[in-house]
Amino acid sequence: MEIQRSLRIVRQRQIRSAALFFLFPAMIFLVVFIVYPIIRSVITSFMDWNGMGRKQVFTGLVNWMRLVTDRSFWVAFRNNVTIMFLSLIFQAPFAMALATFLDVTGRKGFVFKIIWFLPYLISSVAVGVYFRFALDANYGIIASFSKLMGGGAVDLLGNSNTALYTVIGVICWQYIPFFMILYLAAYGTIPVELYEAASIDGATRNQYFWRISLPLLRPTIISGMTVSIIGSLKYFDLIFVMTGGGPAGSTELMSTLMYKTSFMKFNMGYGATIACAMFILISVIALLTVVTLNKKTEI
């Protein structure tokens, strides 16, 4: 017994040593590229620093007090929340409809699967550049069609009332394919026997979707919603390329405001404060979303 216990202890030590050996590179990566930048950003948020010299002046809570009363930041946060809600409203249903169509058609819909997935394969910067020119007020597709029909220039990106919603449309166009594939993969986990049993019992395709497929897809839908919410609060490249946060701050997001403050106005202290506020808000919203959706799932 003692020999077996000793061998068991030695084996456990060997397993722990091997686990630490393989985890060490990942832990170093996390510390260098995630933990340290977060800690450094928090420290910088209490400083007055232009980002180019070593001179950093400790200012205490000055940057944080400024953030609380900064209208530009809260407008940017409101824009992020608007994108978050509208993305959820449009992305999930459209993606589910496309995934359902592909699941029903099977191999016959292979061509549609490729075509519909193409937007997600394109770089966000390339998408932003394309739509910036495609929606040009004078020479864009919509403007050219309007002139052909006898109308005038159509400036969707230059109008503060339509710019944000236009950008949301482009975001949905690019990311719906991702959720389509996510839901289609979830469809693949549903046993075929369930559909056959439902068909034998006389259930229609519509009844099968609402009574069987949708409840089984609920965990995947929740995961997709969580990913969409977190992503909506971190958008930067596509919007920065398309509008740069304009016009008049109508498409300004927390990330674009942080970039402009840090690297265009050279106020790294306040830029770090915005970054920390982003981290806090995104973490809180994501945590509340996960807890709320999981509670509903358990019920």
C-alpha positions in Angstrom: 0.0 0.0 0.0 2.8 2.4 0.9 4.5 1.7 -2.4 1.3 2.4 -4.4 0.7 5.6 -2.4 4.3 6.7 -3.1 4.0 5.9 -6.8 0.7 7.8 -6.9 2.2 10.9 -5.3 5.2 10.8 -7.7 2.8 10.5 -10.7 0.8 13.5 -9.5 3.9 15.5 -9.1 5.0 14.6 -12.6 1.6 15.6 -14.0 1.7 18.9 -12.2 5.2 19.6 -13.4 4.3 18.8 -17.0 1.2 21.0 -16.7 3.2 23.9 -15.4 5.8 23.4 -18.1 3.3 23.6 -20.9 1.3 26.4 -19.2 4.3 28.6 -18.6 4.6 30.1 -22.1 0.9 30.9 -22.1 1.1 32.4 -18.6 4.1 34.6 -19.7 2.1 35.7 -22.8 -0.9 36.6 -20.6 1.2 38.6 -18.1 3.2 40.5 -20.8 0.3 41.3 -23.2 -2.7 41.5 -20.9 -2.0 41.8 -17.2 0.9 44.3 -17.5 -0.9 46.6 -20.0 -4.0 46.7 -17.7 -2.0 47.5 -14.6 0.1 50.1 -16.6 -3.1 51.7 -17.9 -4.6 52.0 -14.5 -1.4 53.7 -13.2 -1.2 56.0 -16.2 -4.9 57.1 -15.6 -3.7 58.9 -12.5 -1.0 60.8 -14.4 -0.6 63.8 -16.7 1.6 62.5 -19.5 2.0 63.3 -23.2 3.2 59.9 -24.0 6.6 61.0 -25.5 8.7 61.8 -22.5 9.5 60.3 -19.2 8.0 63.1 -17.2 4.8 61.9 -15.7 3.0 64.1 -13.1 0.7 62.4 -10.6 -2.7 64.2 -10.7 -4.7 61.8 -8.5 -8.4 61.6 -9.5 -8.4 64.6 -11.8 -8.7 62.5 -15.0 -11.4 60.3 -13.5 -13.4 63.4 -12.3 -13.1 64.8 -15.8 -14.4 61.6 -17.2 -17.5 61.6 -15.1 -18.5 65.1 -16.5 -17.1 64.5 -20.0 -20.1 64.7 -22.4 -18.1 63.4 -25.3 -17.3 60.1 -23.4 -21.0 59.5 -22.5 -22.1 60.3 -26.1 -19.6 57.7 -27.3 -20.8 55.2 -24.7 -24.4 55.8 -25.8 -23.4 55.2 -29.4 -21.7 51.9 -28.4 -24.9 50.9 -26.6 -27.0 51.8 -29.6 -24.8 49.6 -31.8 -25.0 46.8 -29.2 -28.9 46.8 -29.2 -29.4 47.2 -32.9 -26.8 44.6 -33.7 -28.6 42.1 -31.5 -31.9 42.9 -33.0 -30.8 42.4 -36.6 -27.8 40.0 -36.4 -29.4 37.2 -34.5 -32.7 36.8 -36.5 -31.1 37.2 -39.9 -28.3 34.8 -39.0 -30.8 32.3 -37.7 -32.9 32.6 -40.9 -29.9 32.0 -43.1 -28.7 29.1 -41.0 -32.2 27.5 -41.0 -32.3 27.9 -44.8 -28.9 26.2 -45.2 -29.9 23.4 -42.8 -33.0 22.7 -44.7 -31.4 22.8 -48.1 -28.4 20.7 -47.0 -25.8 20.2 -49.7 -28.0 22.0 -52.3 -27.3 25.3 -50.4 -23.5 24.9 -50.5 -23.1 27.8 -53.0 -25.2 30.1 -50.8 -23.1 29.1 -47.8 -19.9 30.3 -49.6 -21.4 33.5 -50.9 -23.0 34.5 -47.7 -19.9 33.8 -45.7 -17.6 36.0 -47.9 -18.3 39.3 -46.1 -16.9 38.0 -42.9 -13.6 36.9 -44.6 -12.9 40.5 -45.7 -10.8 42.7 -43.5 -12.8 45.3 -41.5 -10.5 48.0 -42.8 -11.1 46.9 -46.4 -14.9 46.8 -45.7 -14.7 50.3 -44.2 -12.8 51.7 -47.2 -15.2 50.1 -49.7 -18.3 51.4 -48.1 -16.8 54.9 -47.5 -16.5 55.2 -51.3 -19.6 53.2 -52.1 -21.7 55.6 -50.0 -20.0 58.8 -51.2 -22.4 61.7 -51.3 -21.7 62.4 -55.0 -20.3 59.3 -56.6 -21.5 56.5 -54.5 -23.9 53.7 -55.5 -26.9 55.2 -53.8 -26.1 58.7 -54.9 -25.6 57.7 -58.5 -28.9 55.8 -58.4 -30.6 58.8 -56.9 -29.3 61.1 -59.6 -30.3 58.5 -62.3 -33.9 58.8 -60.9 -33.8 62.6 -61.0 -32.9 63.1 -57.3 -30.0 64.8 -55.7 -26.9 63.8 -53.7 -27.4 61.3 -50.8 -25.0 61.7 -48.0 -25.6 58.9 -45.5 -22.2 59.1 -43.8 -22.1 62.9 -43.8 -25.5 63.3 -42.1 -25.3 63.1 -38.3 -28.9 61.7 -38.3 -28.1 58.7 -40.5 -24.4 58.1 -40.1 -24.6 55.8 -37.1 -27.4 53.7 -38.5 -25.5 53.4 -41.8 -22.5 52.1 -40.0 -24.6 49.7 -38.0 -26.0 48.3 -41.3 -22.4 47.7 -42.6 -21.5 46.0 -39.3 -24.5 43.7 -39.6 -23.6 43.0 -43.2 -20.1 41.9 -42.2 -20.8 39.9 -39.0 -24.1 38.2 -39.8 -22.2 35.4 -41.6 -20.2 34.6 -38.4 -23.4 34.0 -36.4 -24.9 32.2 -39.4 -22.0 29.6 -39.3 -22.3 29.5 -35.5 -26.0 28.6 -35.6 -25.5 26.2 -38.6 -22.9 24.3 -36.6 -25.3 24.1 -33.7 -27.9 22.7 -36.1 -25.4 19.9 -36.8 -25.5 18.8 -33.2 -29.3 18.2 -33.2 -29.9 14.4 -33.8 -31.7 13.6 -37.0 -33.8 11.1 -35.1 -35.7 14.1 -33.4 -36.8 15.4 -36.8 -37.8 12.0 -38.0 -39.8 11.4 -34.8 -41.5 14.8 -35.1 -42.4 14.1 -38.7 -43.9 10.7 -37.8 -46.0 12.5 -35.1 -47.3 14.9 -37.8 -45.3 18.0 -36.9 -44.7 20.5 -39.6 -41.4 22.1 -40.4 -42.6 25.3 -38.6 -43.6 23.4 -35.5 -40.3 21.5 -35.5 -38.4 24.8 -35.6 -40.3 26.5 -32.7 -40.8 23.5 -30.5 -37.6 21.4 -31.0 -34.8 23.2 -32.8 -35.1 26.6 -31.2 -35.0 25.3 -27.6 -32.0 23.1 -28.4 -30.2 26.1 -30.1 -30.8 28.4 -27.1 -27.3 27.9 -25.5 -25.6 28.7 -28.8 -27.9 31.7 -29.3 -27.0 33.0 -25.8 -23.3 32.5 -26.6 -23.7 34.4 -29.9 -25.5 37.2 -28.1 -22.7 37.5 -25.5 -20.1 37.7 -28.3 -22.1 40.3 -30.1 -22.5 42.5 -27.0 -18.8 42.4 -26.2 -17.8 43.0 -29.8 -20.2 45.9 -30.1 -18.6 47.7 -27.2 -15.1 47.3 -28.7 -15.6 48.3 -32.4 -12.8 50.6 -33.7 -11.3 49.8 -37.1 -14.4 49.8 -39.4 -15.9 52.9 -37.9 -12.6 54.8 -37.7 -12.0 54.1 -41.4 -15.6 54.9 -42.5 -16.3 58.1 -40.5 -13.5 58.8 -38.1 -16.1 59.3 -35.4 -17.9 62.0 -37.4 -19.8 63.9 -38.4 -20.0 66.0 -35.2 -19.3 63.0 -33.0 -22.4 61.1 -34.2 -20.5 57.9 -34.7 -17.8 58.5 -32.0 -17.2 55.4 -29.9 -15.3 54.9 -26.7 -12.4 53.2 -28.7 -12.2 56.0 -31.3 -12.3 58.7 -28.6 -9.6 56.9 -26.6 -7.4 56.7 -29.8 -7.9 60.4 -30.6 -7.2 61.5 -27.0 -4.1 59.3 -26.7 -2.4 59.5 -30.1 -3.8 62.6 -31.7 -4.1 65.0 -28.8 -1.2 63.3 -27.0 -3.0 63.1 -23.6 -2.0 59.6 -22.6 -3.2 60.1 -19.0 -6.8 60.9 -20.0 -6.7 58.3 -22.8 -5.7 55.6 -20.3 -8.6 56.7 -18.1 -11.0 56.2 -21.0 -9.4 52.8 -21.7 -9.9 51.8 -18.0 -13.5 53.0 -18.1 -14.1 50.9 -21.2 -12.6 47.9 -19.5 -14.9 48.4 -16.5 -18.1 49.1 -18.5 -17.5 46.2 -20.9 -16.7 43.8 -18.0 -19.8 44.8 -16.1 -22.2 44.6 -19.1 -20.7 41.3 -20.2 -21.0 39.9 -16.6 -24.6 41.1 -16.2 -25.5 39.6 -19.6 -24.0 36.2 -18.9 -25.6 36.0 -15.4 -29.0 37.2 -16.6 -29.1 34.8 -19.6 -27.9 31.9 -17.6 -30.6 32.5 -15.0 -33.2 32.5 -17.7 -31.8 29.3 -19.1 -31.9 27.5 -15.7 -35.5 28.6 -15.3 
